[in-house]
Amino acid sequence: MQLTRAADKYSPLYFLASVGAGGMAVTFFMYLLFWVPHKGRAVPVFEDIMAAWSTGDMPLKVSIVVAMAGIAIFAIMNIQKLFWNISAYNAWKKTDAYKTFRTTNAETQLLAYPLALAMSVNALFIVGLVFVPGLWGVVEYLFPLALAAFLGIGLFALILIGDFLGRVMTQGGVFDVTAHNSFAQMLPTFALSMVAVGLSAPAAMSTNQFIVSAGVMTSTFFGTTALVYGLIALFTAFNSMLHYGTSKEAAPTLMIIIPVMTTLGIMFLRQSHGLHVNFDVHTNAGETMVFLSRLLSIQFTFLLLGLVVLMRQGYFKDFVFGDKTSPGSYALICPGVALSVMIHFFVNKGLVAAGIIPKYGAIYWTESAAAIAFQFAMVWLLFRLNRQHFGKSRSVEAVPAE
């Protein structure tokens, strides 16, 4: 057999390598968001970080160094994997394999493309906040550009979804129900929710009421569309899995609900903040704490479901610790990243804000440690998968997820 890297047999699911790296950059930004003072701003910027560096104690300085290094490393990885995927995707589009791919259930994997684009825009915005001095002084001019970028990506996603639904809903018998035995069809929901959370950022950070309202309304559209599509895909997939069992290569998608809940949860928080600051709409800390508790409950439910199936099928033994490769393995990164981010929000915007626990107390650091544990487990997993799929040549072909 000819020696080849796993990634040489292209699948659009490799866009998830870029998404995972972008998500890792977000997890390191959580250190700055919740530990660096940023009075008068929704997020910390370069000047806040430098002020904290000059006045903070040694643990805070270490956190800042780790956070900035992590953001830089994974943002670079995010862009590198995005460009690699775009190049590989453009070459793949010229092949007969691509034409055949567009006639199968797996066509929705193309939504990994706009998902990766939306994640990269989010990651680059974080890079700007952290590393560019004076950015906050011109940020109001950037918000319309951000809205335009995310709307363009959202339109791209809707076109891909429309192509898929237009085909399967007008040509009877072309959708293979037996191959719908995973949550792979939830990928469009993830893409739409990533667009939604990006559109909600100007709603939380702008002081211009028109920009805030535009962010709220457009993010609401994409968030609602994500929920509707996701519910349909969820229930129909469960029916197929109960009949035919879960596809082993696509089993990591059982946990795709976790990043969807995090992105939509942050969207709701951003909308609430923008409406409070600009339109005097009030949500109290107790309500936010209960809201985040419900999201975490859903996430841990699907985490347990996914782990049960993956362990029963021996997925980790084969595709993570073993010699087999599947581009669908990158779907394991997003749930861990999303849980890390959501735990940070739950602890800081839920428990601390509601006065249930003191900030920087023993319980605070115990629960924050759980978020950091998920984070560094995903750091290891991402580098492990990158070695398997993009490292030196090997004689194992990638197994495409359905």
Buried (B, 14 or more C-beta within 10 A) or exposed (E): EEEBBBBBBBBBBBBBBBBBBBBBBBBBBBBBBBBBEBEEBBBBBBBBBEBBBEEBEEEBBEBBEEBBEBBBBBBBBBBBBBEBBBEBBEEBEEEEBBEEBBEBBBBBBBBBBBBBBBBBBBBBBBBBBBBEEEBBEEBBEBBBEBBEBBBBBBEBBBEBBEBBBEBBEEEEEEBBBEBBBBBBBBBBBBBBBBBBBBBBBBBBBBEBEEBBBBBBEBBBBBBEBBBEBBEEBBEBBEEBBEEEEBBBBBBBBBBBBBBBBBBBBBBBBBBBBBBEBBEEEEBEBEEBBEBBEEBBEBBEEBBEBBBEBBEEBEBBEBBBEEEBBBBBBBBBBBBBBBBBBBBBBBBBBBBBBBEEBEBEEEEBEEBBEBBBBBBBBBBEBBEEBBEBBBEEEBEBBBBBBB
